[in-house]
């Protein structure tokens, strides 16, 4: 699968996962793709924890309310460090977003599915903080995203997208009529 095909095939998957384990070498490939993403001023603020231990995964899934990805056989938790990079600007959000997108594309290329869960775990209820405690994440890191990884049991559904002409132009902004 080429990169353009992976981009066009990738969709958020919220269905049931096959119980088939994700080989560790595939998780390493996915994480390496994430860590290869660009990073503001090369501060490399993104770190990752893959979870393939069933008991640990069950603990993580147990603190996520409402429940998500209950059948996923593996997951990757994305951590960030809020470090100023240039003129008192922090690019941590851009850094981990680029890493997540790279991982989502690698997931699809390897035949798996995933979903970017961030807002669901970073609200006032501090699910991410509970997850970080389970994973022994030090205080100087913030857990910001949960990516379940596994083979889909159902066919991923493509969301309806606006027409290209409504969102992309050449040489000048053109308001849709």
PASEBA-1860 file (N, C-alpha, C; in nm, 3 decimals):
! residues 177
1> XXXXXXXX> 0.085/-0.118/0.000/0.000/0.000/0.000/0.089/0.124/0.000 ~ 0.062/0.216/-0.089/0.135/0.342/-0.092/0.080/0.440/0.010 ~ 0.154/0.548/0.033/0.114/0.645/0.134/-0.019/0.712/0.099 ~ -0.041/0.745/-0.029/-0.168/0.808/-0.067/-0.285/0.713/-0.044 ~ -0.265/0.586/-0.075/-0.371/0.488/-0.050/-0.397/0.474/0.100 ~ -0.292/0.475/0.181/-0.309/0.467/0.327/-0.385/0.588/0.379 ~ -0.351/0.706/0.327/-0.421/0.829/0.369/-0.569/0.819/0.335 ~ -0.600/0.775/0.216/-0.740/0.767/0.172/-0.816/0.650/0.234
9> XXXXXXXX> -0.746/0.550/0.285/-0.809/0.433/0.347/-0.830/0.448/0.497 ~ -0.759/0.541/0.559/-0.762/0.556/0.703/-0.892/0.623/0.747 ~ -0.961/0.561/0.841/-1.082/0.617/0.900/-1.082/0.581/1.048 ~ -1.145/0.663/1.130/-1.156/0.630/1.272/-1.242/0.504/1.287 ~ -1.187/0.405/1.355/-1.258/0.278/1.373/-1.305/0.267/1.517 ~ -1.436/0.256/1.535/-1.495/0.245/1.669/-1.571/0.114/1.686 ~ -1.543/0.019/1.598/-1.612/-0.109/1.602/-1.542/-0.212/1.689 ~ -1.581/-0.336/1.669/-1.526/-0.449/1.744/-1.396/-0.495/1.679
17> XXXXXXXX> -1.299/-0.525/1.764/-1.170/-0.574/1.717/-1.165/-0.726/1.728 ~ -1.092/-0.788/1.638/-1.063/-0.931/1.645/-0.972/-0.955/1.766 ~ -0.986/-1.068/1.834/-0.900/-1.095/1.950/-0.755/-1.130/1.913 ~ -0.728/-1.144/1.784/-0.594/-1.176/1.736/-0.491/-1.076/1.790 ~ -0.386/-1.124/1.856/-0.286/-1.032/1.912/-0.212/-0.955/1.802 ~ -0.165/-0.838/1.838/-0.082/-0.758/1.748/0.063/-0.792/1.780 ~ 0.136/-0.847/1.684/0.275/-0.882/1.711/0.356/-0.760/1.756 ~ 0.444/-0.781/1.850/0.525/-0.672/1.904/0.604/-0.601/1.793
25> XXXXXXXX> 0.652/-0.676/1.695/0.729/-0.612/1.587/0.641/-0.514/1.509 ~ 0.511/-0.540/1.498/0.421/-0.444/1.434/0.402/-0.320/1.521 ~ 0.391/-0.340/1.651/0.380/-0.224/1.741/0.507/-0.140/1.734 ~ 0.623/-0.203/1.726/0.749/-0.130/1.713/0.749/-0.050/1.582 ~ 0.706/-0.112/1.472/0.700/-0.044/1.343/0.609/0.078/1.351 ~ 0.494/0.063/1.414/0.398/0.173/1.429/0.459/0.285/1.513 ~ 0.522/0.249/1.624/0.581/0.351/1.711/0.697/0.421/1.643 ~ 0.778/0.347/1.569/0.889/0.411/1.496/0.836/0.511/1.394
33> XXXXXXXX> 0.724/0.478/1.330/0.662/0.573/1.237/0.622/0.700/1.310 ~ 0.567/0.686/1.429/0.529/0.803/1.509/0.650/0.886/1.549 ~ 0.754/0.820/1.594/0.873/0.891/1.640/0.953/0.951/1.525 ~ 0.921/0.911/1.400/0.986/0.969/1.283/0.919/1.099/1.238 ~ 0.810/1.137/1.300/0.737/1.258/1.262/0.821/1.382/1.289 ~ 0.792/1.490/1.216/0.863/1.615/1.245/0.832/1.665/1.385 ~ 0.922/1.743/1.439/0.910/1.794/1.574/0.961/1.938/1.575 ~ 0.883/2.031/1.629/0.922/2.171/1.633/1.060/2.190/1.694
41> XXXXXXXX> 1.150/2.250/1.618/1.288/2.274/1.660/1.357/2.146/1.707 ~ 1.309/2.033/1.659/1.362/1.901/1.693/1.366/1.875/1.844 ~ 1.268/1.928/1.916/1.263/1.909/2.062/1.218/1.768/2.099 ~ 1.156/1.696/2.004/1.115/1.557/2.024/1.038/1.540/2.156 ~ 0.928/1.614/2.165/0.847/1.617/2.287/0.752/1.498/2.302 ~ 0.742/1.415/2.199/0.649/1.303/2.200/0.718/1.174/2.243 ~ 0.654/1.101/2.334/0.699/0.968/2.377/0.580/0.874/2.369 ~ 0.607/0.744/2.366/0.501/0.646/2.343/0.514/0.528/2.437
49> XXXXXXXX> 0.400/0.472/2.474/0.396/0.347/2.550/0.300/0.253/2.478 ~ 0.352/0.142/2.428/0.266/0.039/2.369/0.222/-0.054/2.481 ~ 0.096/-0.094/2.476/0.041/-0.184/2.577/-0.011/-0.308/2.505 ~ 0.056/-0.420/2.531/0.010/-0.548/2.474/-0.014/-0.652/2.582 ~ 0.005/-0.613/2.706/-0.024/-0.700/2.820/-0.173/-0.690/2.851 ~ -0.242/-0.802/2.846/-0.388/-0.803/2.863/-0.433/-0.741/2.995 ~ -0.365/-0.772/3.105/-0.406/-0.719/3.236/-0.390/-0.568/3.241 ~ -0.280/-0.517/3.187/-0.259/-0.372/3.186/-0.360/-0.303/3.097
57> XXXXXXXX> -0.387/-0.362/2.982/-0.485/-0.305/2.890/-0.624/-0.302/2.955 ~ -0.659/-0.408/3.026/-0.788/-0.411/3.095/-0.797/-0.301/3.201 ~ -0.687/-0.275/3.273/-0.686/-0.166/3.372/-0.709/-0.032/3.304 ~ -0.640/-0.009/3.191/-0.657/0.117/3.118/-0.800/0.132/3.069 ~ -0.852/0.029/3.005/-0.989/0.035/2.953/-1.091/0.051/3.066 ~ -1.058/0.000/3.184/-1.148/0.009/3.298/-1.169/0.150/3.352 ~ -1.075/0.241/3.324/-1.091/0.378/3.373/-1.150/0.472/3.268 ~ -1.169/0.423/3.147/-1.223/0.507/3.039/-1.375/0.499/3.041
65> XXXXXXXX> -1.438/0.613/3.071/-1.584/0.623/3.076/-1.631/0.739/2.990 ~ -1.729/0.721/2.904/-1.788/0.593/2.870/-1.687/0.503/2.800 ~ -1.711/0.373/2.806/-1.614/0.277/2.754/-1.589/0.292/2.603 ~ -1.466/0.263/2.564/-1.427/0.262/2.423/-1.335/0.142/2.400 ~ -1.327/0.096/2.278/-1.226/0.000/2.232/-1.209/-0.120/2.326 ~ -1.317/-0.166/2.383/-1.310/-0.273/2.483/-1.251/-0.403/2.430 ~ -1.252/-0.423/2.299/-1.203/-0.548/2.242/-1.065/-0.536/2.177 ~ -1.005/-0.418/2.184/-0.874/-0.398/2.121/-0.768/-0.485/2.191
73> XXXXXXXX> -0.687/-0.558/2.113/-0.586/-0.643/2.173/-0.457/-0.569/2.210 ~ -0.444/-0.442/2.167/-0.326/-0.362/2.198/-0.363/-0.215/2.189 ~ -0.275/-0.132/2.240/-0.296/0.013/2.233/-0.162/0.083/2.242 ~ -0.162/0.206/2.198/-0.045/0.292/2.214/-0.093/0.419/2.283 ~ -0.026/0.451/2.393/-0.055/0.574/2.465/0.050/0.677/2.426 ~ 0.004/0.797/2.395/0.092/0.905/2.350/0.114/1.001/2.465 ~ 0.241/1.029/2.490/0.280/1.121/2.597/0.345/1.244/2.535 ~ 0.335/1.356/2.604/0.403/1.477/2.559/0.470/1.545/2.677
81> XXXXXXXX> 0.567/1.627/2.644/0.629/1.716/2.740/0.613/1.857/2.684 ~ 0.562/1.947/2.766/0.540/2.085/2.723/0.672/2.161/2.739 ~ 0.748/2.166/2.630/0.880/2.228/2.629/0.878/2.345/2.532 ~ 0.924/2.461/2.577/0.934/2.574/2.485/1.045/2.547/2.385 ~ 1.014/2.575/2.259/1.109/2.542/2.152/1.172/2.666/2.089 ~ 1.092/2.769/2.065/1.140/2.883/1.990/1.063/3.006/2.035 ~ 1.136/3.109/2.079/1.072/3.234/2.124/0.955/3.208/2.217 ~ 0.976/3.127/2.317/0.874/3.093/2.417/0.750/3.027/2.357
89> XXXXXXXX> 0.766/2.963/2.243/0.655/2.889/2.183/0.677/2.740/2.204 ~ 0.569/2.673/2.237/0.571/2.529/2.257/0.498/2.464/2.141 ~ 0.561/2.364/2.080/0.500/2.296/1.966/0.459/2.153/2.002 ~ 0.437/2.127/2.129/0.405/1.991/2.172/0.280/1.936/2.102 ~ 0.176/2.017/2.088/0.053/1.970/2.023/0.079/1.933/1.878 ~ 0.154/2.017/1.808/0.187/1.986/1.669/0.274/1.861/1.662 ~ 0.369/1.849/1.755/0.460/1.734/1.757/0.382/1.604/1.773 ~ 0.298/1.597/1.877/0.228/1.470/1.899/0.120/1.445/1.795
97> XXXXXXXX> 0.063/1.551/1.739/-0.036/1.533/1.632/0.028/1.471/1.508 ~ 0.147/1.519/1.472/0.218/1.462/1.357/0.254/1.316/1.386 ~ 0.297/1.287/1.507/0.331/1.149/1.544/0.209/1.059/1.537 ~ 0.096/1.106/1.587/-0.027/1.027/1.585/-0.069/0.998/1.441 ~ -0.067/1.098/1.355/-0.108/1.075/1.216/-0.015/0.975/1.149 ~ 0.115/0.987/1.172/0.208/0.888/1.115/0.172/0.747/1.163 ~ 0.141/0.734/1.293/0.107/0.603/1.346/-0.023/0.551/1.288 ~ -0.123/0.637/1.272/-0.250/0.594/1.215/-0.231/0.543/1.072
105> XXXXXXXX> -0.144/0.606/0.997/-0.116/0.560/0.861/-0.042/0.427/0.862 ~ 0.053/0.412/0.953/0.125/0.285/0.965/0.030/0.173/1.007 ~ -0.062/0.204/1.096/-0.162/0.107/1.142/-0.239/0.052/1.022 ~ -0.288/0.142/0.937/-0.365/0.101/0.819/-0.278/0.020/0.723 ~ -0.156/0.067/0.699/-0.068/-0.005/0.606/-0.042/-0.148/0.652 ~ -0.035/-0.169/0.784/-0.008/-0.302/0.839/-0.135/-0.388/0.850 ~ -0.251/-0.333/0.811/-0.375/-0.411/0.811/-0.456/-0.402/0.938 ~ -0.426/-0.303/1.022/-0.499/-0.284/1.148/-0.588/-0.161/1.137
113> XXXXXXXX> -0.663/-0.137/1.244/-0.746/-0.017/1.255/-0.721/0.048/1.391 ~ -0.761/0.175/1.400/-0.744/0.249/1.525/-0.839/0.368/1.525 ~ -0.833/0.444/1.633/-0.909/0.568/1.646/-0.831/0.660/1.739 ~ -0.825/0.785/1.704/-0.752/0.886/1.782/-0.845/0.933/1.895 ~ -0.820/0.883/2.015/-0.898/0.925/2.133/-0.815/1.023/2.214 ~ -0.854/1.149/2.209/-0.785/1.253/2.286/-0.883/1.327/2.375 ~ -0.979/1.396/2.315/-1.075/1.472/2.394/-1.150/1.386/2.494 ~ -1.177/1.264/2.456/-1.249/1.169/2.542/-1.175/1.141/2.672
121> XXXXXXXX> -1.042/1.146/2.668/-0.964/1.112/2.788/-0.900/1.233/2.856 ~ -0.906/1.351/2.792/-0.838/1.468/2.849/-0.934/1.573/2.903 ~ -1.059/1.538/2.921/-1.157/1.630/2.979/-1.133/1.648/3.129 ~ -1.223/1.719/3.194/-1.212/1.750/3.337/-1.208/1.625/3.425 ~ -1.261/1.513/3.376/-1.263/1.391/3.458/-1.126/1.325/3.468 ~ -1.027/1.376/3.396/-0.887/1.334/3.405/-0.867/1.184/3.388 ~ -0.932/1.127/3.290/-0.910/0.986/3.258/-0.764/0.963/3.222 ~ -0.707/1.058/3.146/-0.566/1.045/3.105/-0.474/1.039/3.227
129> XXXXXXXX> -0.505/1.115/3.329/-0.425/1.111/3.452/-0.433/0.975/3.520 ~ -0.552/0.916/3.520/-0.568/0.781/3.578/-0.490/0.679/3.496 ~ -0.493/0.694/3.365/-0.419/0.603/3.277/-0.268/0.619/3.300 ~ -0.224/0.742/3.315/-0.082/0.770/3.337/-0.034/0.704/3.466 ~ -0.118/0.706/3.570/-0.080/0.640/3.697/-0.064/0.489/3.676 ~ -0.156/0.429/3.603/-0.149/0.285/3.575/-0.017/0.251/3.505 ~ 0.027/0.341/3.417/0.147/0.317/3.336/0.275/0.373/3.400 ~ 0.265/0.425/3.521/0.381/0.481/3.592/0.448/0.595/3.517
137> XXXXXXXX> 0.368/0.679/3.455/0.420/0.792/3.379/0.466/0.901/3.477 ~ 0.590/0.949/3.465/0.638/1.056/3.555/0.560/1.186/3.536 ~ 0.559/1.270/3.638/0.482/1.394/3.638/0.520/1.490/3.526 ~ 0.644/1.484/3.478/0.685/1.579/3.374/0.632/1.543/3.235 ~ 0.561/1.431/3.225/0.497/1.390/3.101/0.346/1.399/3.118 ~ 0.277/1.421/3.008/0.130/1.425/3.007/0.080/1.323/2.906 ~ -0.008/1.235/2.948/-0.069/1.139/2.856/-0.181/1.214/2.783 ~ -0.174/1.216/2.649/-0.267/1.299/2.572/-0.353/1.223/2.472
145> XXXXXXXX> -0.318/1.096/2.446/-0.393/1.024/2.344/-0.386/0.875/2.369 ~ -0.493/0.806/2.334/-0.504/0.661/2.343/-0.541/0.609/2.205 ~ -0.454/0.523/2.150/-0.479/0.463/2.018/-0.496/0.313/2.033 ~ -0.618/0.261/2.027/-0.634/0.116/2.024/-0.579/0.064/1.892 ~ -0.526/-0.058/1.892/-0.472/-0.117/1.770/-0.518/-0.262/1.760 ~ -0.570/-0.297/1.645/-0.611/-0.435/1.622/-0.675/-0.451/1.486 ~ -0.706/-0.576/1.453/-0.775/-0.606/1.327/-0.924/-0.579/1.347 ~ -0.983/-0.513/1.250/-1.126/-0.482/1.257/-1.209/-0.606/1.227
153> XXXXXXXX> -1.315/-0.624/1.306/-1.410/-0.731/1.273/-1.514/-0.682/1.174 ~ -1.538/-0.552/1.173/-1.634/-0.491/1.081/-1.558/-0.405/0.981 ~ -1.619/-0.381/0.866/-1.555/-0.295/0.766/-1.562/-0.151/0.815 ~ -1.447/-0.081/0.819/-1.448/0.059/0.860/-1.533/0.143/0.764 ~ -1.616/0.229/0.818/-1.703/0.314/0.736/-1.634/0.447/0.711 ~ -1.636/0.490/0.587/-1.579/0.620/0.551/-1.679/0.730/0.582 ~ -1.635/0.835/0.651/-1.727/0.946/0.678/-1.751/1.027/0.551 ~ -1.863/1.096/0.546/-1.892/1.182/0.431/-1.804/1.306/0.443
161> XXXXXXXX> -1.735/1.336/0.336/-1.646/1.453/0.331/-1.707/1.558/0.239 ~ -1.682/1.684/0.272/-1.724/1.792/0.184/-1.646/1.781/0.053 ~ -1.702/1.837/-0.051/-1.637/1.835/-0.182/-1.505/1.910/-0.177 ~ -1.410/1.863/-0.253/-1.278/1.926/-0.263/-1.292/2.076/-0.287 ~ -1.379/2.116/-0.378/-1.396/2.256/-0.417/-1.449/2.343/-0.303 ~ -1.507/2.283/-0.200/-1.557/2.359/-0.086/-1.447/2.390/0.015 ~ -1.331/2.322/0.002/-1.229/2.337/0.103/-1.089/2.362/0.050 ~ -1.073/2.361/-0.082/-0.940/2.379/-0.140/-0.949/2.461/-0.268
169> XXXXXXXX> -0.857/2.556/-0.284/-0.858/2.645/-0.399/-0.716/2.668/-0.448 ~ -0.706/2.734/-0.561/-0.578/2.775/-0.616/-0.572/2.927/-0.619 ~ -0.464/2.983/-0.572/-0.428/3.124/-0.584/-0.511/3.223/-0.503 ~ -0.627/3.186/-0.451/-0.709/3.276/-0.373/-0.821/3.200/-0.307 ~ -0.866/3.248/-0.193/-0.982/3.190/-0.125/-1.104/3.214/-0.211 ~ -1.188/3.112/-0.224/-1.312/3.127/-0.301/-1.426/3.074/-0.217 ~ -1.512/3.163/-0.175/-1.627/3.123/-0.094/-1.727/3.045/-0.179 ~ -1.776/2.935/-0.121/-1.877/2.854/-0.191/-2.004/2.935/-0.207
177> X> -2.068/2.918/-0.322/-2.191/2.994/-0.348/-2.312/2.910/-0.329
END
